[in-house]
Amino acid sequence: MTAVGTARRARSALGGALALLTALAGTATVGSPATADPARAPSAPLAVAFDTAALRYDVPRDLLVALGYVETRLDMHGGNPSATGGYGLMHMVSHPGRRTLDEAAARTGLDPAALRTDPAANVLGAAAVLRGYADEAGLTAAARDDLGRWYGPVARYGSAGAAATARRYADAVFDLLRSGFPAERGEALTGRVVTPQRGEPDRAGDRVPLSTDYPPAAWVPAHSGNYTVASRPTSQQIDYVVIHVTQGSYAGSISWFQNPASRVSAHYTFRSSDGAVTQSVREKDIAWHAGNWTYNTQSIGIEHEGYVDNPAWFTDAMYRASAALTRALTTKYGIPRDRAHIIGHVEVPGATHTDPGPNWNWTYYLQLVNGVTGIGSGTVNTGSANLNVRSGPGTGYPVVGSVADGAPVSVYCQTAGSTVTGPAGTTNVWNRIGTNRWVSDAYVSTGHNGYIPGVPRC
């Protein structure tokens, strides 16, 4: 993004978490049916953290997990701040206009340093802030049992910007509550039926206009002090598209562009889960995204939700949606569709950033930009056994799941990897069937010998 460097992934155990939670356990209140199940036996410190915070502040446990997943995929990032100044897996913030970290310190009595770096404290602080917002919204004990009644407190927690931005944040959390997610850092969420009671954020959200530059995008303008009004391409020619990674959440980044203290902006921001896009600065105007004035004047900046060190954020939905925008931009402004003109933030002269980082698949992205957008289909053919799914295109990558013999799969892109012999013959072609999910083409019947025509290489 445009504010800080890459945050390192947390590698150590949840230091101090159990001691902190043990100290708090004696003061925990009795949880309501909407909070953690007392009979559940936690298997990891992070599970203990969510259980204890939910019971202590009478906040639904799954709501806390969903919020943390939306913000960071439950990653502490080594205690380093996000690009928008948020800390920990619950992304508590302390900057002008939004101070959930300071509120957490006041409500819990915990030291801000612990809230920034200790997972248990971080979760507890977020629960305390949410409970405070719920109390201020008039939620009774009975109301707190209803997940849908937490929509307002969640919207307030996630955004200090316009009401439309707050709704986008809360919608992401509640969408995840409905869909669930597989195991991540020892936590998984089973989807359920939940009806959010949106109130005022709902009425505000209904008025969000669409972009006049790119109709698929929502229009949520950045603060006027975070970009320069211009008349491009008349005033300056647009020669580049600059690819960024937000180092934070989708809604949080859009909200940051609305904060006059940020002094940054980008033209467009994409959401990881489904490729949704929001425009914050008109294409004719100069967004402050590249850290180089000349490149700012000559480029369109595109942010992508996620963190550079976690490839799970870079979904096929986001790649394809972003590539469609870049394809439209290159057509509109006559920008060559090559790596000399579609560049990463790291490639801007004088850049102090590393985004989009080594996990961004440039081969796949440029194929999509150039119109190679097919999605292949196939059937798993092992003879009987399940087929291992790996995190990369080769047998040396970790197994991350399996698919059954006879199961249909979609092939989003293909690349060369380790050579495997199977029912379809001997081949080094590997098929990506999902985000960071790969299977050998030797075990997939696609109707083609190796590469599928019209499907991108990656």
N, C-alpha and C positions, 0 to 999 in steps of 0.2 A: 504494500500500500504506500502511503506517502508520509508516514510519521516516524516509525521506528523500524529497526532491523528485525531479522528473523528471531523468533523466540525459540529457545531450545526445548525439546521435549523433556518432561520429567522422567528421570531414569531411576531414581532412588525409591525406596519403600516409603510408605506414608508416615514419615518420621513424626513422632509425637502425637499421632492421631488417637491411638488407643488410650494413652494417658489422659489426654484432654477429655475424651468422651467418658472415661471412667469417672473423672472428677465431676462431670456434668450429670452423670446418671442419677445421682442422688437427688437432684432437683427436678428431674423430668416429670412433667405432668402426665396424667393418664391420657392416652391418645384416643381420638374418636374413631369410628369405623372407617373414615376416609384416610386415616394415616396408616403407619406400618403395622403389620400383623405381629402381635407380641409373641406368637408361637413360632415365628420364622427364625431360623438359626443362621445368623450372618456367617458368611464364609470368608470375608475379607474386610480389611479396615474401612474401605470405601463404603461397603454395605452397612457397617456399623455407623459410619458418619451419617448416612442418609436416614437410617432408622432412628438414631438419637435426635437428630435435628427435627425430624417429623414429629416425634413424641414431645420433645421439649416445647415446641412452638405451635403444635396442633395445626401443622401444614401437611396436606396430603403428600405422602412419600413419593408417589409416582409423578406428582407435579414438579417436585424438586429435581428428580432424575431427568424428566423431559426438558426442563429449563436448562440444566447443565449440559445436556446433549446438544440442544439447539445452539447454545453459546460456544461450546468448545469440544464437543464429543467427549466430555468428562476428562479433559486433559489439563493438568496444572501448568504446563509449559514452563516447568522449572521455576515458577515464581516470577517469571519475567512478564512485563506488561504487554498487552495487545497493542495494535496500532492506535486504538482509541482510548488507551489508558486503563484497560480493565485487567483485573488480576484473578488468577485461580480458575478452577473449573466452573465456578458460578459467575465468573466475569464481573466482579464487583469493581465499581469505577469511582475514581475521585478526580474530577476535573470540573471546570466552571460549567454549571448547568445540570450536572448529574453527579451525585455524591453518595452512591449506595454503600461504598466502603466506609465512609465517615458515619453514615447512619448505622451501619452494622456495629461499628466500634461503640457507638453511644448506646445501642440497644443491648449489646451482649456484655460490655465491659472488657472485651478482649482487646489486646494490643493490635494496632493496625498491621504491624509486621507479621503477626501470626495469621491474621485474616488474609494477607496477601500470599503467604507461602505455605501454610499448613492446610492440607485438604479438609480435615475435620472442622477446623475453625472456619474455613471458607464456606463450607456447606451450612454450618450453624449460623453464620452471619447472614447468608442469603435468606435462610428460613426466618430469622428474626425480622429482617426488613419486610419480607412478604407478609408476615403476621401483623406487623405494624400497619402496613397499607390496608390489610383486611379489616383491622379494627377501625381505622379511619373511614373506611367505606361502610361501616356499620354491619359487618358480617358477624352474626351470632354464632354460638357453638354449633347450632343445627345447620346454619347456612354454610359453615366451613366444611361440613360433611359432603356438600355438593360441589364437585369439581367445577361445574359450569359457573359457579358464583365467583370463582377466583380469576375470571378473565380480566376484570378491571385492575386488581393488584398486579397481575403479571404484566399487563400493558404498561403500567406505571413503572414497574421495575426495569423494563427493557428499553425505554425510550424517553428522553427529555425533549424530543423534537415535536413535530406536528402530530396531531391526533392520528392522522393517516399512517404515520410511521409507527406509532405505538400499536395500532391495530395490526400491522404487518408482523410485528414481533409476537404479539400474543397469538395471532393466528398460527404462526409457525409452531409455537409450543402446543397449542391445542390440536393442530393437525397431527403432531407426533403422538399425542395421547391417543388419538383415534387409530393411527396406523401401527404404533409400536416400533420397536427396533430390535435386532438381534444382539447377542452378547457383545458388549464393549466395556473393557476394563472391569469385567466381572459383573456388570449390570446389564439386564435386558428388560424390555418393557413390552408387555402384552397389550395390544390395542383393545380399545373398548368404545362403546357408544358414549359420547359425551356431547352435551349441547351447551356451548358457551353462551353466557348471558352478557352480551356485549355492551348494552346501554349506550352511553354517549360515544365511545369509540366506534360503535357500529354505524351510527348516523354520520359521523365524520368520514368513515371509510367509504361510505356509499358515494361520496362526492369526489373521490380521487379521479382526476382526468387522465386520459391517455396522452402519450407523447405525440406531438405534431411532426417531429422529425422521424420517428420510428414507431408506428402504431402499436406493435406488440408491447411496448414499454409503458409502464405507469410513469406519470410525471409528478415527482416530488422534489421541488426545487431546493437547491443548496442555498445557504445564506448568501445574500448579495455581496458580503465582504470576503467571500471565499473563492471568487473567480473574477475574471475581467471581461466586461462587455466588449464585444467586437462585432465585426461584420464579415466573418470568414465565409467562403473562401475569397471574397473580394479584397479584404484587407490583408490577409495572409493565406497562402496556399496550404492546404492540408495534405501532408505527404506521408504521415505515419499513423499507425494504430499501435498504441502502447498497452501491453498486457500486464495487469497487476493482480496480486492476490491480497485480499483485505487484511489478513492477520487479525481477523475478528469475524463477527457475524454479519449477515446480510442487513438486517434491520438496524443493527448497531452502527454499521458503516454509513448507511443513509442518514441516520440521525446525526452522526458526527459531522457530516457535510453541512447540516443545518445549524451546527453550533458555531457562533461567530468566533469562538476562541480557537477553533481548530486550524484555521487558515489553510485548509486543503479542500480539494474536491476532485471528483472524476465525472466524466460525462455519463457513464452507465455503470451499473452494478448488477451482477447476476447472482442468483440464489443456487446453492449447491443441490438441494433436494430435487428440484423440478425444472431448473433453468429459467425461472421467472426473472424478469428484468425491470429495473427502475432507472429512469433518466433523472439526473440531478442538475445538469448544466446543458443548455442548448448547444448544438453542434457549432453554431456560428460563434459562440463565445469561447473564451479560453479558460479551461479548467486548470487548477493548480495541482498537478498530479505527478509530473516528471522530475521535479527538482532541478530543472534546467529550463530557463525562460524561452530559449529558442525552440526547444522541443515542445514546450507547452503550446507555443503559438502555432506550431505546425502539425499538431497531432490530436487524435481523439483518445482519451484515456478510458480503459475498460477494466473495472474491478471484478474479481471473482471471489465469492465467499470461500473462506478456508484459511488454512495455515500451510506454509510452503513445505513443512516437514512431515505432513500427513497426507498421503495421496488419496485417502478415502474421501476427501472433500471434492476431488476432481471427478465428478460423475459424468457419464455419457450425456445425460440430460443437459448439464451445464455446458460441456464442450460443444454440443450440437447447437444449442440456442445461441451461444456466444459466436460461434462460427457463422451462423446465419446473419447476425448483425454485422460482423466484420465483412462478410461477402457483400452485404448491401452497402456498407460504407466505401469499400474499394470500388464498387461500381459507380456510386454517386460522385466520388471525388477523384476518380482515375488513379487510385493508388495501386501499384503493382502488388500482386498477391504472392509475395515472396518474403524470405526472412530478412531481407535488407530493409523492408518497409513495415512489416508486421513484427514488432520487436518486444522483448521483455523490458520491464523497468530497469533490470540490471544492466541492460545494454545501452541505456542513455548515457552519454558522456558525463562523467562526474558523478554518476549514481552512487549512492551509499546503501542501496538496497539490493537484495538478492532475488526478489520475486520476478517471475513466477516460480523459480527454483528448479531443482533437478527432477522433481516429480511431475512437472508439466510436460505432457507428451506433444512436442512440437510437430512431429511427423503426422500424428493423427489430426491435430488441429488444422494444419495447413492443407491436408487432404480434404477435410470438411469444407474449409474456406474455398477451395478450388472446385467444389461441387461434387466430390466423391463422397456421397452421403448414404449409400445403401446399407441396409441391415440384412445380413444373411440369416438363414434358418437351417437347422439341422436336427438330427436325432442321435442321442447317445447310443453307441453300439459297443458294448463290452462283452456281450455273450451272456452275462448273468450278473456280474458284480457291479457295485457302485463305482463310479469314476471319480477319482480324486480331483478336486478343484484346487489350484495353487494360486499364490499371490502374484506370480510372474510367469513369463513364458519359458518354463523349463522345469525339469525334475529336481533341480537344486533349490527351488523356492518352497517355502513352507506350504503345507496343506491347510487350506482355510475352509474346507467344506467338501461336499460330495454331491453328485447327481446320479440318479438311478438309471440303470440300463433302460433304454426306450424312452427316456424323458426328452421332450422338445427343448431346444435351446435357441436363443437369438445370438447371432455373431455380429458384434458391433465393429470389430476391427480385427486384423490378423497381422502377425509378425513372425519372423524367424526366431527359433529358440533351439533347445536341445532336441536331438533326433530321437524319435520314439517309434517303436514298431507295434502295431495293433491291427485290429480287424480290417481297417481301411488301408493297410500297407505301412511302409516305412516313410516317415516324413519329419521335417523340422518345423513345419507350420504349426503355430499355436493360435487358438481362437480366444478372444476376450469375450466372455459371455455376461459380464457385468463389471462393475467397478472393482478393479484389482482381483478379478476372478478369471482364471485362465484354465483351459483344457487343451490337450493335444488333439490336433486334427486327425490323428491316427485312430481315435475312438469316436469320431463324429461323422455321421453320414450327411453330407451337404448336397450331394448330387454333382460335386465338382472334385477334381483331382487337385487338392491343395487350395490355392488362393481362389476366392469366390469373386467373379467379375462384379465391379461396382461397389464392393465393400472396401472401406479404407484400410490402408496399411497403418500400423502403429508400432 
